[in-house]
Amino acid sequence: MRSFFKPLCAVLVPFLLAGCAVNPATGDRQFTALMSPGQESSIGAQEHGKILRQFGGLVEDSTLQAYVGGVGNRLVANTERPDVVYQFFVLDSPVINAFALPGGYVYVTRGLLAVAGSEAELASVLAHEIGHITARHAAERYSHGVVTSLGAAILAAALDSKSAAQALGVGSDLYISSYSRKQESQSDELGIRYLHRAGYDPAAMASFLTALGRTTAFENQ
């Protein structure tokens, strides 16, 4: 077994190191080699239509859409990724939700807008999602997931074990299914940075989370 892992490491370690780059927003070295910025834009464009169908389309209020877009653009003017074309959308769904797709697609639902008590609180939500984009969390998550799956396939072939492949395959699926706690914390930190740079009170992020907690508690009752 030990003799197998030596050539495996000889192949994977240089590949991983070569694919690491310093992110201008976080200052961290991260492995994102398997999803380029151009691919991020393509993925976002491909998935946009699916998101609209899933959430019932956009709110048919051009003034509201423009307002949210204006808040978002005020934030992105202060980010570290000028290569990204950001777009902001209000989805016609009562569900309280906000998320971002690779390539600059940022979404909030009308349900979330009902919870935000001020423009600064709305900005805090958008800033957090922008943080995921500038930190390239989706590219990082995808690249790690592919390498994990590759390692599972190589190990399974060496062991001739289907169970090993299945076990490691499940692990990789779980790894890329959601952002890690570190990535969420990183997006909070970046969001606070962008709020401050854009002239919003960074405390709005905490006040929005408090309002969200009250709303959730009320709905649970």
Summary of the structure (lengths in Angstrom):
residues: 221
radius of gyration: 19.9
end to end distance: 55.6
largest distance: 64.8
contacts: 686
relative contact order: 0.13
helix: 65%
strand: 10%
